């Protein structure tokens, strides 16, 4: 049976940022049997994420790239605004926000006020904030994010690997949705996947109710 590969995008203008993340691939596989593939976006001049990822990691500051986002030096960073932009079209994907200045044990080191933290938790749905200089912290955040991925989506991905080559489709509103499109919709938090989830849960609950009668 094929292994599930988890795709992670790193948004950072530092050209050699892969030196930080690539070694984590071996650690995640050796320690937790998690197969991970990193992709990198270094240029945000025309910021747009065109395909779904399991996890997206955003740096907080972009020093070498021109941008046209509003920037408040005291409370915001470019990374913060990029996440706002990303969340307009994707409410689901796990986001890890990192910076060399983030240290939860020292709140004064984090460049946000109370209102910003409210938005980070409630509006932007940021999964973790971690320190860029603490490799173990980044590793744990990635592992936790993968462990918390949608279980139905993970099962579909495993099925897709196990039965690779077969045309498995989901019928909705008289339209046949290919398996990969359904998986991608799960990652994006789309309406098709939510309908699929409801149908699966209805089947499970109906089955379980038979044992309670």
Backbone as a chain_set.jsonl record, in Angstrom:
{"seq": "XXXXXXXXXXXXXXXXXXXXXXXXXXXXXXXXXXXXXXXXXXXXXXXXXXXXXXXXXXXXXXXXXXXXXXXXXXXXXXXXXXXXXXXXXXXXXXXXXXXXXXXXXXXXXXXXXXXXXXXXXXXXXXXXXXXXXXXXXXXXXXXXXXXXXXXXXXXXXXXXXXXXXXXXXXXXXXXXXXXXXXXXXXXXXXXXXXXXXXXXXXXXXXXXXXXXX", "coords": {"N": [[0.841, -1.185, 0.0], [0.461, 2.307, -0.735], [2.226, 5.055, 0.735], [0.954, 7.863, 2.54], [1.62, 11.095, 1.467], [2.47, 14.151, 2.843], [1.934, 17.464, 2.026], [3.681, 20.437, 2.31], [3.809, 23.915, 2.298], [6.198, 26.47, 2.35], [6.352, 29.806, 2.999], [8.487, 32.222, 2.468], [10.903, 34.733, 2.139], [13.568, 34.256, 2.314], [16.201, 32.902, 0.643], [17.663, 30.569, 1.164], [16.099, 29.143, 2.902], [15.321, 26.539, 2.796], [17.375, 25.099, 3.905], [16.787, 25.045, 6.557], [14.35, 23.657, 6.704], [14.383, 21.3, 5.058], [16.001, 19.236, 6.347], [14.186, 18.388, 8.261], [12.489, 16.639, 7.029], [13.648, 14.069, 6.993], [13.806, 13.597, 9.725], [11.109, 13.635, 10.543], [10.198, 11.409, 9.202], [11.824, 9.311, 10.142], [11.377, 9.411, 12.914], [8.579, 9.485, 13.23], [7.379, 8.257, 11.094], [6.274, 9.834, 9.088], [5.686, 10.973, 5.942], [6.873, 13.64, 4.272], [6.712, 16.453, 2.104], [8.329, 19.364, 1.178], [7.589, 22.513, -0.253], [8.613, 25.645, -1.642], [8.01, 29.15, -1.45], [9.383, 32.005, -2.441], [9.063, 34.492, -3.558], [6.822, 37.039, -3.156], [5.626, 38.984, -4.591], [3.519, 38.753, -6.37], [1.46, 37.445, -4.805], [-0.074, 34.369, -4.515], [-1.522, 31.351, -3.804], [-1.761, 28.556, -5.592], [-2.496, 25.882, -5.517], [-3.757, 23.195, -3.406], [-2.52, 22.623, -0.071], [-1.415, 20.618, 2.714], [-0.387, 21.816, 4.969], [0.516, 25.192, 5.551], [3.248, 27.279, 5.938], [4.131, 30.355, 7.239], [6.494, 32.917, 7.16], [7.157, 35.715, 9.321], [8.248, 38.179, 8.624], [9.228, 39.891, 5.718], [11.956, 40.885, 4.169], [13.269, 41.421, 1.813], [11.624, 41.664, -0.359], [9.543, 43.446, -2.561], [6.342, 44.816, -1.883], [2.768, 45.341, -1.824], [1.14, 45.585, 0.342], [-0.676, 46.966, 3.118], [1.154, 48.168, 5.862], [1.806, 48.064, 9.199], [4.101, 49.02, 11.35], [4.27, 48.685, 14.097], [2.364, 46.802, 15.02], [1.838, 44.873, 13.036], [2.958, 42.503, 10.528], [4.385, 41.706, 7.331], [3.947, 39.016, 6.799], [1.711, 38.508, 8.401], [-0.276, 39.925, 7.026], [-0.235, 38.523, 4.632], [-1.322, 36.091, 5.419], [-3.888, 36.92, 6.065], [-4.781, 37.528, 3.477], [-4.624, 34.973, 2.303], [-6.538, 33.543, 3.783], [-8.91, 34.491, 2.791], [-9.709, 32.935, 0.696], [-9.312, 30.395, 1.568], [-10.249, 28.651, 4.227], [-9.533, 26.504, 5.692], [-6.972, 25.099, 5.612], [-4.199, 24.106, 7.607], [-2.265, 26.48, 9.337], [0.963, 27.514, 10.109], [2.672, 29.914, 11.811], [5.67, 31.61, 11.832], [8.615, 33.028, 13.392], [11.724, 34.607, 14.166], [11.401, 36.097, 16.341], [9.264, 35.245, 17.805], [8.217, 34.16, 20.866], [6.515, 32.494, 23.023], [6.788, 32.342, 25.757], [7.743, 34.771, 26.402], [5.889, 37.253, 26.092], [6.182, 39.951, 25.342], [7.904, 39.87, 23.275], [6.545, 39.28, 21.024], [5.181, 40.832, 18.275], [2.433, 41.9, 18.485], [-0.768, 43.238, 19.38], [-3.556, 42.97, 21.744], [-5.935, 42.943, 20.222], [-5.009, 42.029, 17.789], [-4.24, 39.426, 18.473], [-6.718, 38.338, 19.015], [-7.813, 38.272, 16.435], [-5.972, 36.579, 15.208], [-6.561, 34.145, 16.417], [-9.374, 33.803, 16.089], [-10.253, 34.804, 13.545], [-8.202, 34.401, 11.597], [-7.456, 31.869, 12.163], [-4.998, 30.624, 12.928], [-2.884, 27.938, 13.4], [-0.52, 27.34, 14.896], [2.026, 29.303, 16.513], [5.405, 29.745, 16.199], [8.887, 29.681, 17.173], [11.395, 30.593, 14.979], [14.05, 29.922, 15.318], [14.108, 27.679, 16.85], [14.378, 24.536, 16.295], [13.219, 22.145, 17.227], [10.783, 23.029, 18.158], [9.534, 23.85, 15.805], [9.445, 21.389, 14.476], [7.726, 19.911, 16.218], [5.393, 21.413, 15.89], [4.747, 20.994, 13.199], [4.373, 18.205, 13.183], [2.197, 17.988, 14.99], [0.272, 19.427, 13.546], [-0.095, 17.802, 11.293], [-1.021, 15.482, 12.55], [-3.486, 16.412, 13.363], [-4.976, 16.708, 11.084], [-7.868, 16.473, 8.952], [-9.684, 13.576, 9.501], [-11.331, 12.148, 7.767], [-10.515, 13.097, 5.299], [-7.864, 12.158, 5.303], [-8.31, 9.407, 5.229], [-9.466, 9.206, 2.702], [-7.288, 9.953, 1.132], [-5.532, 7.83, 1.64], [-7.035, 5.746, 0.584], [-7.014, 6.552, -2.062], [-4.326, 6.179, -2.682], [-4.052, 3.409, -2.219], [-5.742, 2.328, -4.128], [-4.784, 3.211, -6.526], [-5.034, 4.283, -9.848], [-7.569, 3.41, -10.341], [-10.731, 4.72, -11.301], [-12.255, 6.423, -9.124], [-15.139, 8.001, -8.022], [-17.229, 10.641, -6.664], [-20.605, 11.2, -6.415], [-22.479, 14.094, -6.742], [-25.147, 16.294, -6.794], [-25.859, 15.415, -9.359], [-23.406, 15.384, -10.578], [-20.265, 13.928, -11.209], [-17.621, 13.716, -9.05], [-14.189, 13.559, -9.192], [-11.902, 11.587, -7.208], [-9.451, 12.899, -6.403], [-10.095, 15.567, -6.728], [-12.057, 15.851, -4.801], [-10.538, 15.377, -2.482], [-8.817, 17.585, -2.628], [-10.701, 19.587, -2.271], [-11.405, 19.143, 0.364], [-9.066, 19.982, 1.607], [-9.176, 22.66, 1.089], [-11.397, 23.421, 2.393], [-13.955, 23.372, 1.207], [-17.392, 23.432, -0.122], [-18.258, 21.048, -1.263], [-16.798, 19.003, 0.009], [-17.769, 19.303, 2.609], [-20.408, 18.512, 2.331], [-20.0, 15.867, 1.606], [-18.795, 14.953, 3.962], [-20.957, 15.197, 5.751], [-22.722, 13.3, 4.694], [-21.243, 10.96, 5.083], [-21.09, 10.926, 7.9], [-23.803, 10.692, 8.501], [-24.288, 8.115, 7.565], [-22.614, 6.623, 9.265], [-23.735, 7.215, 11.797], [-26.274, 6.177, 11.415], [-25.681, 3.492, 11.147], [-24.549, 2.945, 13.673], [-26.742, 3.386, 15.288], [-28.246, 1.119, 15.004], [-27.252, -0.644, 16.815], [-28.171, 0.22, 19.159], [-30.756, -0.296, 19.487]], "CA": [[0.0, 0.0, 0.0], [1.25, 3.522, -0.829], [2.242, 5.929, 1.901], [0.398, 9.198, 2.36], [2.623, 12.152, 1.492], [1.89, 15.412, 3.291], [2.561, 18.566, 1.302], [3.807, 21.643, 3.132], [4.356, 25.078, 1.61], [6.888, 27.439, 3.197], [6.345, 31.129, 2.378], [9.604, 32.922, 3.12], [11.752, 35.313, 1.091], [14.956, 33.833, 2.515], [16.47, 31.946, -0.438], [18.192, 29.303, 1.675], [15.253, 28.666, 3.998], [15.235, 25.08, 2.71], [18.383, 24.533, 4.799], [16.134, 24.858, 7.846], [13.217, 22.729, 6.665], [14.65, 20.016, 4.408], [16.426, 18.191, 7.286], [13.054, 17.905, 9.043], [11.849, 15.538, 6.304], [14.212, 12.81, 7.475], [13.458, 13.429, 11.144], [9.692, 13.293, 10.638], [10.001, 10.042, 8.718], [12.514, 8.369, 11.026], [10.799, 9.419, 14.259], [7.12, 9.355, 13.264], [6.925, 7.628, 9.854], [5.501, 10.812, 8.338], [6.322, 11.308, 4.674], [6.588, 15.064, 4.071], [7.396, 17.125, 1.0], [8.286, 20.817, 1.311], [7.741, 23.404, -1.39], [9.002, 26.97, -1.137], [7.632, 30.351, -2.183], [10.275, 33.075, -1.998], [8.648, 35.761, -4.149], [5.417, 37.299, -2.842], [5.2, 40.178, -5.31], [2.183, 38.419, -6.876], [1.146, 36.36, -3.887], [-1.243, 33.542, -4.746], [-1.261, 29.919, -3.668], [-2.62, 28.038, -6.648], [-2.928, 24.505, -5.3], [-3.95, 22.933, -1.976], [-1.469, 22.022, 0.751], [-1.877, 20.17, 4.03], [0.065, 22.828, 5.923], [1.25, 26.321, 4.973], [4.057, 27.957, 6.951], [4.409, 31.737, 6.865], [7.432, 33.744, 7.92], [6.463, 36.934, 9.733], [8.82, 39.38, 8.016], [9.837, 39.747, 4.399], [12.809, 42.068, 4.114], [13.9, 41.634, 0.51], [10.636, 41.59, -1.419], [8.622, 44.563, -2.659], [4.97, 44.382, -1.662], [1.799, 46.433, -1.843], [0.224, 45.43, 1.458], [-0.534, 47.957, 4.183], [2.098, 47.635, 6.843], [1.876, 48.802, 10.45], [5.356, 48.549, 11.929], [4.159, 48.364, 15.514], [1.524, 45.649, 15.347], [1.656, 43.896, 11.969], [4.084, 42.151, 9.675], [3.924, 41.313, 6.007], [3.424, 37.66, 6.926], [0.362, 38.617, 8.963], [-1.165, 40.352, 5.953], [-0.322, 37.428, 3.663], [-2.263, 35.114, 5.966], [-5.215, 37.502, 5.853], [-5.099, 37.348, 2.061], [-4.81, 33.544, 2.065], [-7.762, 33.087, 4.418], [-10.082, 34.922, 2.038], [-10.112, 31.859, -0.204], [-9.036, 29.095, 2.181], [-10.513, 28.727, 5.662], [-9.325, 25.183, 6.274], [-5.596, 24.603, 5.694], [-3.451, 24.415, 8.823], [-1.249, 27.516, 9.166], [1.969, 27.7, 11.162], [3.265, 31.245, 11.675], [6.942, 31.534, 12.553], [9.488, 34.201, 13.403], [12.824, 34.518, 15.136], [11.016, 36.913, 17.494], [8.146, 34.647, 18.515], [8.535, 33.373, 22.056], [5.299, 32.555, 23.826], [7.156, 32.529, 27.16], [8.041, 36.204, 26.56], [4.874, 37.89, 25.244], [6.613, 41.25, 24.825], [8.703, 39.625, 22.078], [5.64, 39.055, 19.902], [4.786, 42.189, 17.868], [1.008, 42.053, 18.278], [-1.572, 43.642, 20.518], [-4.651, 42.08, 22.114], [-6.88, 42.829, 19.106], [-4.387, 41.171, 16.786], [-4.313, 38.038, 18.935], [-8.109, 37.897, 18.822], [-7.972, 37.968, 15.009], [-5.137, 35.414, 14.923], [-7.239, 32.944, 16.903], [-10.752, 33.663, 15.637], [-10.465, 35.103, 12.129], [-7.181, 33.807, 10.739], [-7.375, 30.441, 12.506], [-3.603, 30.187, 12.889], [-2.78, 26.731, 14.224], [0.595, 27.473, 15.839], [3.043, 30.334, 16.332], [6.623, 29.112, 16.691], [10.156, 30.4, 17.029], [12.154, 30.133, 13.815], [15.365, 29.442, 15.728], [13.96, 26.491, 17.678], [14.033, 23.467, 15.369], [12.32, 21.189, 17.884], [9.475, 23.674, 18.224], [8.98, 23.765, 14.447], [9.168, 19.964, 14.253], [6.522, 19.542, 16.967], [4.24, 22.089, 15.299], [4.424, 20.29, 11.953], [3.835, 16.888, 13.56], [0.86, 18.189, 15.561], [-0.632, 19.851, 12.469], [-0.406, 16.613, 10.492], [-1.846, 14.597, 13.384], [-4.814, 17.007, 13.506], [-5.647, 16.843, 9.801], [-9.188, 15.867, 8.868], [-9.546, 12.12, 9.435], [-12.0, 11.652, 6.556], [-9.617, 13.437, 4.193], [-6.719, 11.242, 5.361], [-8.791, 8.103, 4.77], [-9.628, 9.297, 1.252], [-5.951, 9.952, 0.531], [-5.017, 6.468, 1.727], [-7.789, 4.968, -0.401], [-6.522, 6.956, -3.382], [-3.032, 5.519, -2.87], [-4.243, 1.961, -2.251], [-6.442, 1.929, -5.352], [-4.286, 4.104, -7.566], [-5.32, 3.791, -11.199], [-9.013, 3.234, -10.483], [-11.477, 5.97, -11.388], [-13.237, 6.48, -8.043], [-15.78, 9.316, -8.064], [-18.293, 10.925, -5.712], [-21.685, 11.848, -7.147], [-23.171, 15.156, -6.012], [-25.93, 17.154, -7.683], [-25.764, 14.833, -10.701], [-22.047, 15.569, -11.098], [-19.299, 12.986, -10.653], [-16.426, 14.417, -8.587], [-13.039, 12.653, -9.04], [-11.376, 11.455, -5.86], [-8.449, 13.902, -6.088], [-10.78, 16.85, -6.6], [-12.713, 15.815, -3.49], [-9.479, 15.541, -1.486], [-8.389, 18.985, -2.688], [-11.764, 20.403, -1.695], [-11.259, 18.997, 1.81], [-7.941, 20.809, 2.049], [-9.554, 24.06, 0.935], [-12.581, 23.7, 3.196], [-15.028, 23.679, 0.269], [-18.752, 22.969, 0.161], [-18.404, 19.657, -1.692], [-16.269, 18.131, 1.064], [-18.647, 19.367, 3.776], [-21.568, 17.671, 2.02], [-19.511, 14.493, 1.678], [-18.61, 14.636, 5.387], [-22.281, 15.008, 6.354], [-23.269, 12.017, 4.235], [-20.49, 9.904, 5.765], [-21.5, 10.898, 9.306], [-25.172, 10.158, 8.554], [-24.17, 6.667, 7.401], [-22.014, 6.088, 10.496], [-24.722, 7.32, 12.879], [-27.346, 5.225, 11.119], [-25.145, 2.159, 11.438], [-24.379, 2.824, 15.117], [-28.049, 3.367, 15.936], [-28.766, -0.241, 14.931], [-26.804, -1.402, 17.984], [-28.782, 0.806, 20.341], [-32.193, -0.58, 19.467]], "C": [[0.883, 1.243, 0.0], [1.158, 4.359, 0.438], [1.617, 7.276, 1.561], [1.512, 10.228, 2.471], [1.938, 13.466, 1.844], [2.669, 16.564, 2.67], [2.507, 19.843, 2.122], [4.443, 22.752, 2.303], [4.98, 26.021, 2.632], [6.958, 28.759, 2.436], [7.352, 32.001, 3.112], [10.523, 33.466, 2.042], [13.229, 34.964, 1.247], [15.268, 32.688, 1.548], [16.947, 30.587, 0.063], [17.373, 28.763, 2.84], [15.103, 27.152, 3.966], [16.281, 24.398, 3.591], [17.81, 24.276, 6.188], [15.115, 23.725, 7.799], [13.532, 21.362, 6.067], [15.122, 18.925, 5.377], [15.27, 17.618, 8.109], [12.339, 16.747, 8.349], [12.329, 14.196, 6.834], [13.813, 12.548, 8.923], [12.005, 12.983, 11.292], [9.44, 11.859, 10.187], [10.623, 9.02, 9.675], [11.841, 8.264, 12.393], [9.316, 9.07, 14.272], [6.523, 8.701, 12.023], [5.988, 8.54, 9.072], [6.28, 11.209, 7.095], [5.898, 12.727, 4.29], [7.36, 15.59, 2.87], [7.214, 18.631, 1.176], [8.383, 21.468, -0.063], [7.969, 24.805, -0.84], [8.516, 28.078, -2.065], [8.461, 31.501, -1.63], [9.864, 34.46, -2.504], [7.163, 35.977, -3.895], [4.891, 38.526, -3.579], [3.827, 39.985, -5.954], [1.669, 37.223, -6.092], [-0.165, 35.665, -4.248], [-0.83, 32.084, -4.649], [-2.258, 29.191, -4.551], [-3.091, 26.605, -6.442], [-3.015, 24.222, -3.808], [-2.732, 22.288, -1.315], [-2.08, 21.555, 2.065], [-1.544, 21.203, 5.099], [0.755, 23.938, 5.141], [1.949, 27.051, 6.114], [4.428, 29.342, 6.434], [5.476, 32.326, 7.779], [6.7, 35.034, 8.286], [6.976, 38.182, 9.021], [9.49, 39.051, 6.694], [10.629, 41.01, 4.125], [13.282, 42.4, 2.71], [12.915, 41.672, -0.654], [9.742, 42.823, -1.409], [7.201, 44.034, -2.511], [4.047, 45.59, -1.655], [0.751, 46.26, -0.756], [0.422, 46.583, 2.447], [0.319, 47.346, 5.283], [2.158, 48.556, 8.052], [3.053, 48.251, 11.234], [5.189, 48.076, 13.358], [3.428, 47.043, 15.761], [1.472, 44.558, 14.281], [2.961, 43.591, 11.252], [3.529, 41.8, 8.312], [3.314, 39.916, 6.059], [2.001, 37.64, 7.448], [-0.628, 38.969, 7.861], [-1.304, 39.286, 4.871], [-1.325, 36.379, 4.131], [-3.689, 35.627, 5.812], [-5.674, 37.29, 4.42], [-5.416, 35.888, 1.756], [-6.149, 33.061, 2.605], [-9.027, 33.545, 3.688], [-10.595, 33.809, 1.129], [-9.915, 30.467, 0.392], [-9.175, 29.207, 3.694], [-10.024, 27.495, 6.414], [-7.869, 24.824, 6.559], [-4.922, 25.036, 6.992], [-2.36, 25.43, 8.503], [-0.332, 27.538, 10.383], [2.686, 29.012, 10.858], [4.561, 31.246, 12.475], [7.762, 32.815, 12.406], [10.608, 33.963, 14.399], [12.484, 35.302, 16.402], [9.877, 36.304, 18.301], [8.655, 33.815, 19.682], [7.356, 33.518, 22.999], [5.61, 32.786, 25.294], [7.524, 33.98, 27.46], [7.114, 36.992, 25.64], [5.305, 39.226, 24.653], [7.474, 41.102, 23.57], [7.842, 39.421, 20.836], [5.003, 40.389, 19.515], [3.306, 42.378, 17.577], [0.327, 42.501, 19.555], [-2.715, 42.671, 20.744], [-5.631, 41.875, 20.962], [-6.315, 41.914, 18.015], [-4.462, 39.706, 17.187], [-5.728, 37.489, 18.785], [-8.328, 37.498, 17.369], [-7.17, 36.73, 14.627], [-5.875, 34.127, 15.283], [-8.581, 32.741, 16.209], [-10.947, 33.848, 14.128], [-9.478, 34.362, 11.226], [-6.971, 32.322, 11.027], [-5.946, 29.909, 12.335], [-3.42, 29.044, 13.886], [-1.701, 26.854, 15.293], [1.417, 28.709, 15.496], [4.322, 29.806, 16.97], [7.842, 29.978, 16.424], [10.993, 29.771, 15.928], [13.489, 29.5, 14.2], [15.306, 28.17, 16.571], [13.44, 25.334, 16.812], [13.044, 22.482, 15.971], [10.909, 21.743, 17.951], [8.775, 23.608, 16.866], [8.571, 22.332, 14.138], [7.868, 19.541, 14.947], [5.272, 20.167, 16.369], [3.794, 21.384, 14.023], [3.783, 18.937, 12.265], [2.411, 17.022, 14.101], [-0.149, 18.569, 14.487], [-1.052, 18.661, 11.62], [-1.318, 15.666, 11.27], [-3.288, 15.097, 13.495], [-5.542, 17.205, 12.176], [-6.963, 16.056, 9.793], [-9.084, 14.362, 8.625], [-10.208, 11.554, 8.183], [-11.132, 11.932, 5.335], [-8.432, 12.471, 4.141], [-7.129, 9.857, 4.857], [-8.969, 8.097, 3.251], [-8.271, 9.271, 0.553], [-5.343, 8.555, 0.556], [-5.727, 5.565, 0.716], [-7.295, 5.273, -1.807], [-5.191, 6.292, -3.7], [-3.197, 4.01, -3.044], [-4.866, 1.487, -3.568], [-6.061, 2.849, -6.512], [-4.517, 3.477, -8.947], [-6.797, 3.56, -11.436], [-9.703, 4.592, -10.496], [-12.589, 5.971, -10.341], [-13.798, 7.894, -7.997], [-16.888, 9.404, -7.021], [-19.379, 11.699, -6.461], [-22.404, 12.858, -6.271], [-23.854, 16.068, -7.024], [-25.775, 16.728, -9.151], [-24.414, 15.086, -11.375], [-21.116, 14.575, -10.424], [-17.999, 13.712, -10.34], [-15.287, 13.416, -8.437], [-12.486, 12.695, -7.62], [-10.4, 12.584, -5.506], [-9.076, 15.289, -5.932], [-11.475, 16.949, -5.256], [-11.697, 16.027, -2.379], [-9.012, 16.995, -1.451], [-9.428, 19.912, -2.068], [-11.746, 20.323, -0.174], [-10.173, 19.934, 2.322], [-8.265, 22.299, 2.003], [-10.763, 24.433, 1.79], [-13.782, 24.048, 2.347], [-16.361, 23.053, 0.633], [-18.947, 21.501, -0.218], [-17.958, 18.702, -0.585], [-17.165, 18.143, 2.299], [-19.901, 18.516, 3.552], [-21.19, 16.199, 2.109], [-19.362, 14.063, 3.138], [-19.967, 14.357, 6.051], [-22.872, 13.668, 5.951], [-22.564, 10.848, 4.925], [-20.947, 9.785, 7.213], [-22.921, 10.359, 9.449], [-25.152, 8.638, 8.44], [-23.643, 6.013, 8.677], [-23.031, 6.092, 11.631], [-25.874, 6.353, 12.681], [-26.917, 3.806, 11.461], [-25.043, 1.925, 12.944], [-25.722, 2.71, 15.827], [-28.658, 1.965, 15.941], [-28.384, -1.043, 16.166], [-27.407, -0.863, 19.284], [-30.274, 0.564, 20.399], [-32.46, -2.017, 19.896]], "O": [[1.93, 1.259, 0.647], [0.135, 4.364, 1.124], [1.737, 7.764, 0.438], [2.261, 10.239, 3.448], [0.948, 13.847, 1.22], [3.894, 16.634, 2.771], [1.444, 20.274, 2.568], [5.488, 22.554, 1.683], [4.369, 26.333, 3.654], [7.55, 28.83, 1.359], [7.105, 32.459, 4.227], [10.89, 32.736, 1.121], [14.048, 35.335, 0.406], [14.658, 31.622, 1.632], [16.66, 29.563, -0.557], [17.887, 28.013, 3.67], [14.792, 26.539, 4.988], [16.1, 23.246, 3.984], [18.284, 23.399, 6.91], [15.021, 22.927, 8.732], [12.994, 20.357, 6.531], [14.686, 17.782, 5.246], [15.358, 16.493, 8.6], [11.657, 15.959, 9.005], [11.53, 13.297, 7.094], [13.518, 11.414, 9.298], [11.701, 12.073, 12.063], [8.57, 11.177, 10.728], [10.017, 7.992, 9.977], [11.743, 7.179, 12.964], [8.838, 8.433, 15.21], [5.302, 8.597, 11.903], [5.023, 8.074, 8.466], [7.396, 11.72, 7.185], [4.725, 12.985, 4.019], [8.512, 15.221, 2.646], [6.091, 19.118, 1.307], [9.153, 21.036, -0.921], [7.57, 25.116, 0.282], [8.596, 27.968, -3.288], [8.267, 31.923, -0.489], [10.271, 35.477, -1.942], [6.333, 35.195, -4.359], [3.831, 39.05, -3.236], [3.058, 40.939, -6.074], [1.469, 36.138, -6.638], [-1.225, 36.29, -4.282], [0.097, 31.641, -5.327], [-3.46, 29.208, -4.287], [-4.005, 26.158, -7.135], [-2.406, 24.94, -3.015], [-2.013, 21.506, -1.936], [-3.135, 22.039, 2.477], [-2.328, 21.432, 6.02], [1.489, 23.673, 4.189], [1.331, 27.397, 7.12], [4.968, 29.485, 5.337], [5.381, 32.248, 9.003], [5.727, 35.402, 7.627], [6.226, 39.14, 8.834], [10.219, 38.067, 6.572], [10.06, 42.074, 3.879], [13.658, 43.541, 2.438], [13.329, 41.709, -1.813], [9.234, 43.206, -0.356], [6.894, 42.931, -2.963], [4.496, 46.726, -1.499], [-0.382, 46.721, -0.895], [1.525, 47.107, 2.598], [0.212, 46.158, 5.589], [2.529, 49.722, 7.92], [2.998, 47.126, 11.728], [5.889, 47.161, 13.792], [3.834, 46.258, 16.618], [1.099, 43.425, 14.586], [3.938, 44.332, 11.362], [2.322, 41.615, 8.161], [2.283, 39.661, 5.437], [1.178, 36.846, 6.992], [-1.702, 38.373, 7.775], [-2.365, 39.154, 4.261], [-2.088, 35.842, 3.328], [-4.593, 34.865, 5.471], [-6.822, 36.916, 4.177], [-6.369, 35.597, 1.033], [-6.824, 32.259, 1.96], [-10.11, 33.024, 3.955], [-11.788, 33.751, 0.828], [-10.31, 29.471, -0.214], [-8.321, 29.79, 4.361], [-10.094, 27.45, 7.643], [-7.561, 24.302, 7.63], [-5.055, 26.182, 7.422], [-1.62, 25.276, 7.531], [-0.786, 27.576, 11.527], [3.238, 29.19, 9.772], [4.558, 30.92, 13.662], [7.622, 33.567, 11.442], [10.453, 33.207, 15.358], [13.18, 35.194, 17.412], [9.557, 36.803, 19.38], [9.433, 32.878, 19.498], [7.212, 34.529, 23.686], [4.794, 33.363, 26.013], [7.609, 34.377, 28.622], [7.504, 37.359, 24.532], [4.844, 39.6, 23.575], [7.746, 42.086, 22.881], [8.358, 39.395, 19.719], [4.348, 41.017, 20.347], [2.946, 42.948, 16.547], [0.773, 42.194, 20.661], [-2.841, 41.671, 20.036], [-6.106, 40.76, 20.744], [-7.042, 41.132, 17.402], [-4.716, 38.841, 16.349], [-5.914, 36.315, 18.466], [-8.969, 36.481, 17.102], [-7.624, 35.92, 13.818], [-5.82, 33.142, 14.546], [-8.895, 31.629, 15.784], [-11.726, 33.123, 13.51], [-9.867, 33.772, 10.219], [-6.374, 31.607, 10.222], [-5.721, 28.887, 11.689], [-3.76, 29.169, 15.063], [-1.93, 26.516, 16.454], [1.496, 29.112, 14.335], [4.328, 29.457, 18.151], [7.831, 30.873, 15.579], [11.263, 28.57, 15.942], [13.998, 28.637, 13.485], [16.345, 27.641, 16.964], [12.235, 25.175, 16.622], [12.124, 22.034, 15.287], [9.941, 20.995, 17.814], [7.575, 23.344, 16.789], [7.488, 22.086, 13.605], [7.016, 18.893, 14.339], [4.213, 19.539, 16.338], [2.598, 21.199, 13.797], [2.765, 18.575, 11.674], [1.524, 16.259, 13.718], [-1.286, 18.099, 14.502], [-2.224, 18.524, 11.269], [-2.271, 15.117, 10.718], [-4.207, 14.303, 13.696], [-6.614, 17.809, 12.146], [-7.131, 15.094, 10.543], [-8.466, 13.928, 7.653], [-9.71, 10.592, 7.598], [-11.029, 11.095, 4.438], [-8.041, 12.019, 3.065], [-6.369, 9.21, 4.136], [-8.662, 7.105, 2.59], [-8.12, 8.641, -0.493], [-4.704, 8.143, -0.412], [-5.098, 4.724, 0.073], [-7.169, 4.376, -2.641], [-4.945, 5.89, -4.837], [-2.562, 3.405, -3.907], [-4.564, 0.4, -4.058], [-6.887, 3.21, -7.35], [-4.23, 2.302, -9.171], [-7.246, 3.516, -12.581], [-9.298, 5.507, -9.778], [-13.72, 5.576, -10.624], [-13.048, 8.867, -7.941], [-17.413, 8.391, -6.559], [-19.102, 12.732, -7.07], [-22.883, 12.523, -5.188], [-23.235, 16.547, -7.974], [-25.59, 17.553, -10.045], [-24.301, 15.011, -12.598], [-21.168, 14.397, -9.208], [-17.349, 14.255, -11.233], [-15.399, 12.497, -7.625], [-12.59, 13.706, -6.925], [-10.505, 13.169, -4.428], [-8.637, 16.085, -5.103], [-11.483, 18.012, -4.636], [-11.957, 16.774, -1.435], [-8.831, 17.57, -0.377], [-9.083, 20.9, -1.42], [-12.034, 21.307, 0.506], [-10.342, 20.595, 3.346], [-7.714, 23.094, 2.764], [-11.115, 25.607, 1.903], [-14.56, 24.928, 2.716], [-16.458, 22.253, 1.563], [-19.713, 20.789, 0.431], [-18.641, 17.724, -0.278], [-17.312, 17.12, 2.967], [-20.394, 17.876, 4.481], [-21.955, 15.382, 2.62], [-19.749, 12.956, 3.51], [-20.106, 13.403, 6.816], [-23.461, 12.975, 6.781], [-23.204, 9.867, 5.305], [-21.168, 8.679, 7.706], [-23.219, 9.648, 10.408], [-25.904, 7.95, 9.129], [-24.156, 4.984, 9.116], [-23.177, 5.099, 12.344], [-26.391, 5.779, 13.639], [-27.697, 3.02, 11.998], [-25.397, 0.855, 13.44], [-25.837, 2.024, 16.843], [-29.494, 1.657, 16.79], [-29.073, -1.993, 16.538], [-27.185, -1.414, 20.362], [-30.977, 1.129, 21.237], [-33.614, -2.443, 19.941]]}, "num_chains": 1, "name": "protein.A"}
